[in-house]
Amino acid sequence: MAGIMPQPSDIVLLHFPFTDLSGAKLRPALVLTEATVHGDFLAAQVTSQTHHLAQVALCDGDFALGRLPKASIVRSDKVFTLNQSLVVRRVGRLRQPAFERIQAEICRHLGCRE
C-alpha cells in the first residue's frame, strides 16, 4: 500500500500465506486493528465461499469505499496477525455499523468479555 498503513475497517488485498508457509495466495482480508510500530495488525479472512458456519455476510451497502467483485463473507473464526508488508492494496473500507457488527460476531465467537 505504498506508504499507507492499513486501517481498521479496510478490506485489503494481500499475499495470504498458507498455514504451512509453503507459499501464498492473493486474498482479501478485513483489517481489525491499527498496525503496530513493527507493521503487524489483526485481520479476518474474507471469502466468497459462503458454506462456513462462522460467518458475517457483506453487502454493497456495508462499504463506505470500494467493493468486492463477488458476494462475500467475513469468517469470524479466521482471525490472524499479518504484517503490512503483505498488503498489495486497499480494495475498500466498511461503514462503521458494518465493522461493529463484524467485531461483535468475532468477539462472540472468541468468547470476549466486556
Secondary structure, DSSP 8 states (H G I E B T S, - for coil): -TT----TTEEEEEEEE-TTSS-EEEEEEEE-S---TTSEEEEEEEES-TT-SSEEEE-GGGEEEE--SS-EEEEEEEEEEEEGGGEEEEEEEE-HHHHHHHHHHHHHHHT---
